[in-house]
Amino acid sequence: MKNNEEKRISFSGYLKGAIFNNKVIILFTVLCIACIMASNTSLNYIASEVFSRFGRNACLVLALIIPCLAGLGMNFGIVVGAIAAQIAIFFVVHWGFTGIGGFLLCTLMSTPMAIFFGWLLGILFNKTKGSEMITGLVLGFFADGLYRLFTLYIIGGLIPYDDPNLLDRGFGLRNAFDLSDSIKYALDDISFVTVFRLLMVFIIVIQLINIAIGSKKAMAVDKKESMLKLVSAAAGLVISFILMAVPGVSGMIGGTRLILSDTLRVAMIVYLLSLVIRKFLLHRDITKDRLIKGAVLTVIVLVLSYIPFIRDILRSVSISACTYGVICLFCFFNNWILDTKLGQDMRTVGQNRIVAGSAGINVDKIRIIATCISTVLAAWGQLIYLQNLGTFNTVQQQSNVGLYAVAALLVGGASVQKANNRQAIIGVVLFHTLFVVAPLAATQIIGDSAISEYIRMFICYGVIAVSLAMHAWKKKDKKVVKKIVGDDENKDVIKTLA
């Protein structure tokens, strides 16, 4: 009887603590549901819009994670990364490069500029320790002003530039121009099978290198694991050619867009198979509970995907295989770098600069590196955004990059000291769902469609204010958490939540 009572108290404390810890996500989820109900709009349309916006914006939000963990807070300064990407686009469009070649040239040109801008931003952050967020915000406005001077007067005015398709009144770039003849859909138009084959080839090359190094160092276990990955990648490559010969399957994987329902089912099956392979073939530390949870989750998702109502919504959404693949690479990069020595140093600096300095870590250098990584990822994210959007507003495109990205990350449950990929993904979905449905709901309630843009700006600034306020509440000391969770019998739960 006593054990049952203890279990009940423990579960109750865990539930209350989970609600308290995720109150930001819960609040905005409720707001999204309320706005969806009030908007009187088709769920198919809402789902299509949200996933389209997710593909455009996710990489920009993921660019905030590393500086956040390095103690720099929410990096409003990613605006300078977006500016680097847009400067590269001007010249690539002027030179006439198109498609994936033009996109790669934009990436190549914007990267050194983003590193340089990030280095300058990092130096400024080191001069203003403790006020990085306001510094980044103000610097973003300053950089925006310099950028507008560059695009509206210096180009064509002081720097010779003779492209009549881009110039306005003989000097200064046009306010907007179309990217249809340049890099529009450069990534989106790459088929799934092409992305898959490139990934398999990349894995094969990496594992061949690992096997060569492992044989010299006599690392038998690593060599065996690399050999298994090599065989799996080679088998996947061969299977892709076989499947493309099957008419029904080739139509599904050979196109540039994937139906969300099919993609979700395949992804869950692959996830479950990866857990099985890692546990029984690679002998990784995959617990039985995790394997069971993975199997249950896979079954639930598969069952839900066949329910007519949900199936129709999922089938109405198509996603770009390559763009979503790049988003996955951004997530993998964030996880990978945080597992390295550099990543551990970033975490240490973020937790306590004094302790990090005492441990021999060059705090200023680590902060500059984190800022540079963030601005480079932001530059790449802005390129992904623009190639999907297809139109380029020369003057205002970069204006709200930092605000929207920060707002999305905060909605996902992140704080100014802690953020991860999961919070970024959840935040992008919730923020852009609210961004889509709130103006529609306001139009239905008030009856004036002109209010929609005001509602969007209100959402952006309101989300940041509310999220920061709720995170400040969440930072109350352990006594508050203990009071919410329960008595001393729940010490493990209290320790985790606090």
N, C-alpha and C positions, 0 to 999 in steps of 0.2 A: 504493500500500500504506500509506504514511504517512497519507494523507488518511482512509483507512478506519479506521485505528487511532485517529486524532484524533476522528473521528465517534463511534466506539464509546465512547471515554473520555468525550466530551462528553455522550452520551446516558446513560451510566451515572451520571455525576455529576449530571445533571439529575434522573434517576429517584430517586437517593438523597436529593437535596435536596428533591424534591417530597414524598417520604415523611416526611422529617424535619419539613418545614414543616406538614404536615397530619396529624401524629401524633395529635392530639387527636380529630379527626374519625374517623380510622381506628380508634382504640381503641374509641370508643363505637359505631361501626358494627359492629365485631366483637362487642361486648357485646350489641347489639340482635339480631344474627343468632343468637348462642348462646341468648339468652333466648327467642327465637321458636321455636327448635328444642326447647327444654326445656319450653315452656309447653303443647305439644300442643293448640294452639288454631287454629281456622280462620283462614287468611290473609285471607279476606273480612271476617271480624269485626275483625281487627287493622287492616286498611286503613280500614274504615269509622270505627273509633274514632279513629285517628290523624288523618284528614282532618277529622273533626268537631272534635277538639281544636285542630287547626291553625287552623281558622276562628275559634275563640274567642280564642286566645292570641297569634296572630301580631302583632297591632297593639300589644299591650303590650310585646313584645320589640323591635319596631321603634322604640318610644319611647326606647330606651336608646342608640341610635346617636349622635345629635347630642351629648349631654353627654359621651359617651366620647371623641369626636373633639375636643371642646373642652377636654380635659384634666381632666375631672371624674371619670373612672373609671366604674365600673358604678354607676349611680344607683339605689341601694336606696331613695332617697327618693321614687320614683314612687308609693309608697303614698299620699302626700298627694293625688296626682292621682286615684287610685282612690276616696279618701274624698270628694273633691269630687263625683265622679259619683254616689256612693251617697247623698249628702245631697240632690242634685237629684232622685233617684228618689223619695225619701220624699214630697216635696211634690207631685211630678207624680202619683203614685199617689193621694195624699190629694185632690187636685183633680179626679181622675177622667179625666184625659187618657189616650187610648189610641192604639195604632197608631203610624204614622210621625209623626203630629203630636205625640204624647207623647214619642217618642224625640227629635225635633228640639227640643222644649222642654227636655228633659233636657240636651241638648248646649248649648243657649243658656244655661241656668242654670249648668251646671258649668264652662263656659269661664272666666268672670271669677273664680270661686272658685279654679280651678286656677292661673290667672295670679297671683293674690294669694299662694296657698300657695307657688308656685314662686319668687316674688320673695323671700319670707321665707327659703326654703330656699337660694336663691342667695346672699343676704347672709350666711347662716351658713357656706356653703361658702367664701366669700371670707375669713371670719374664721379658717377652719381649713384653709388651703391645704396640700396634701400629705397630708391625712387625710380626703379627701372621702368615701371609701367607708365608713369606719367611722362618720363623722358621719352620713351618709345612713341607715345601718343603725340607729343608735341613735335618730335622729330619727324614723325609721319606727315604732319601738316606742313612742316618746313620743306621736306623733300617733295611733297606734292606741289608746292609753290615753285620750287626750282624746276621741276619737271614741266610744269605748264609754261614757264618762261622759255624753256628749251624747245618745246614743241610748237608754241604759238608765235615765237619771234626768232629765236636764234637759228633754227633750221630754215633755210631759205633767206633769212635776213642777214645773218653774219656768216653762216656756213653755206656755201653754194650747194643748192639742191634743186635739180631741174626736172622733177617728175610732175607733170601737170595733173596726173591722176591723184596725187597725194597733197600737193600744195594748195593753199587757199589764198587767193588774191596775190599770188606771186611769192608770198613768204608765209611761213607758219603752216603746219599740217592741217588738213581738213578736220573738222570736229568729229567726223565718223567716216569709216569706209568699210567696205565689204571684204571678207576674207575668202570668199567663194573661189576666187582664182589663185589662192595662195595656200594657206594651211588649214582651211576649214575641213573638219572631219579627218584630218591626217591620221590620227590614232583610231578614231571611231570606225574607219572604213577598213581596218585590218581584221581579217577573219579569225575566228576562234582557233581553227586548225593551224593557222600560221603561228599564232601566239603559242599554242601548245608545242608545236615542233621546235620553235626557237627555245622554249624553256627546256625541252628534253635535250637538245643539243648542248645548251649551257650546262646542264647537270652532268652530261657525259664528259665534257671537257674538264669541269671541276673535279670529278671523281677520278679521271685519268691522272690529273696532277696529284691528287691525294694518294693514289696508289703508288705513283712514282716516288713521292717523298716518303711514304710509309715503308716502301721496300728498303730504302736506304737506312731508315731508322729502325728497321725491324719491328714495326708497330703492327703486330699480327691482327689484333682486334680491330683497329681502325681500318686496316687493309681489307679485312673481311666485310666490314660494314660498307666501305666504299665500293667494294666489288658488287655487293647486293644492290646498292643504289644505281650503279652503272648498268647492271643487267636490267633492272626495272625501267630505267630511262630508255634504254635501247628497245626494250619490249614495247614501251609506250609509243616510241617513234614508229616502229613497224606496224603496230595496231592502227595508228592514225592513217597510214597509207591504205591499209586494208579497209577501214571503215569508210574512207572516201570513195571506195569503189561500190559501196552499197547505196543505191539510189535514195532510199528514205532517210538513212543516217547522214549521208553527205549533205542533204538539204538542211539538216539541223545544225551540223557543226561546221559546214563550209561557208556559212553566211557571216556577215559582219555584225549582226545583231542576234542575241540569244533571248528566247522566251523565258521569262523569269520562273515560271512554274517548272519547266524542264531543268533549268539551271539549278534551282533550289534542290530538287530531288537528287540530281547527280552529285551536287556538292555535299549533301548529307551522307550519301552512300560512300563517297570518297573519304569523308571525315571518319566514318566508322571503320572503314578498311584501314585507314592510316593508323588508328589506335590499335587495331588487331595486329598489324604488321610490326609496329613499334614494340608491342608487348611480347609477341611470341617469336618473331624472327630477329628483331634487333635487340631484344631483351632490355628494353628501356624501362625506366621506373614508372610504369603505368599501373596504377592501383586497380584492383578489381572494382571498387566503387566507381571510379572514373569511367571504366569500360562499360559498366552497367548504365550509368547516367548517359553516356554517349549513345548507347543502343536505344534507350528509352526516348531520348531526344530525337533521334533519327526516325523512330517509328511514329512519334507524335507529329513531326513535320510532314512525313509522307502521308499520314492519314488526313491531316488538315488540308494538304494540297489537292486532295481528291474530292473534298466537299464542294459541291457545285458553286456556292456563293463565293468561297475563297478562290477556287480554281479559276473562275471567270475574271476576278481581279488580277490574279497573278499572270494569267494569259494575256491580259491587256497591256502588260508592261514588257518592253524589250530593252535590253541593256547592251552596251558595247563591250565585247569580250576584252579588247585590248585596254580600254580605259579602266575597266574594273580590275584587270590584271595589274595595271600600274598602281592602282590604289592598294592592292594586296602587297606589292613590292615595297611601297612606302611603309606599310605596317611591319613587314618583315625587317626592313632596314632599321626602324625604330627599336624593335626588339633586339636585333643583332647588335647594334652599336651599344646598347645599354648593358649587354653581357660582356663587352670588351673591357680592357683596363681603362680606356678613355671614358667609357660609359660609367664605370664604377667611380671614377674620379669626379664626373659630373654630378652623380648622386651625392657624393660626399660634400662637394662644394655647395650643393643646393640645401643640404641639411644643416651644415654649419661651416661657414667660411674660416672661422678661427681654427677649428679642429682640423680642417683640411690643410690649412697652411702649416700647422704644427706637424702634420704627417708628411710634409715635404712636397705637397701638391702646389704647383704654380697656379694659384686661384685665378689671377687675371687672365692668364693664357687659356685656361679651361673655359672661362666665360666667353672669351672672344671666339674660340673654336665653336662653342655651342651656338653663338649668334650667327656665325658664318654658315653653319649647317642649316640653321633655320631659314636664313635668307635665300640660300640656294634651293632648298625644297620649296620655298614660297615662289621663287621664280619659275621653277618647273610646274608647280601647281597652277600658276597664272597662265602658262602656255597651254596646259590641259584645259583650263576653263575657256580660254579664247578660241581654241580650235573647235571646241564643242559648240560654243555660242555662235560662231560664224560671223559676227559683226564686232567692230572694234570702235568704241567711243574713245577717241584720242585723249580728251581732256579729263573725263570723269571716271574712266574704267577702273582706276586704281584707288579711287577716293575711299570706298567703304570696305576694302579688302580686309584690313585689320579688324574693323568693328564687327563685321559679319562672322569672321573666323573665331574671334574671341567669344562672341555671344554664343555661337554653336557649341564650342568646347565647354563653356560654363553650364549650358543647358544639359549637357551630357553627364553632369555630376562632378566635373573636374574642379579643382581649386587653384589658386595662384601658386601653390607649392607642389601640387600633385596632379598628374594627368597621365592617361594611358590611351592606347588605341581603342579599347572598348568604349571609353567615355567619348572619344572623338566621333566614333561611328554613330553611337546613340544620339549624341548631340546634333550631328548634321541632320539625321532623320527627323528629330523632334523640332528643331529650329526651322527647317525648311517646310515641314508640314504646317507649322504655325504661320510661316511666312506666306504660304499659299492660301490657307483657308481663312485666316483672320480677316483679311480685306473682303473676302466674299461674304463672310458672316456679317461684317459691319455694313456692307451694302444691303444685305437682306433686312437687317434690323433698322438702319437709318433711312435706307432708300435712296442714297446718293452715292453713285459709283466714283465720284471725284475724290472721295475721302480715302480711297484705298492706299494711295502713296503715303499719306500722313500716317495711316495705321501701320504701314511697314516700318517707317522710321521710329514710330512709338514702340513697336515690338522690339526693334534692335536695341535701342537705348534702355528700354524697360527691362528686357531680358538680362542685360548686363547688371543693372542696378539691383534687381530682385535676386539674381543668382549670387552676387557678391554679398548681399545682406544675409541670405540664408546660409552661405558658407561661413560668414562671420559668426552666426548663431551656432553653427555646427562645431566651431572651434572652442566652445566653452570647455572648461576643465572637466576632468574625469568624474567629478562629483555629480555634474549634471547628467552625464551619460549613465552613471551608476543609478541615479534616481529614476531615469527612464527605463532602464533595462531590468532592474530588479535588485535583489539583495546580494550579499556576499557569496551566496551559493553559485552565482553566475560569473565567477571571476574570469574564466576563459573568454566568455562573451564580452565582458566589460573591457578586458585587455585588448581584444581585437578591435572593438568599435572605437575605443578611446585613442 
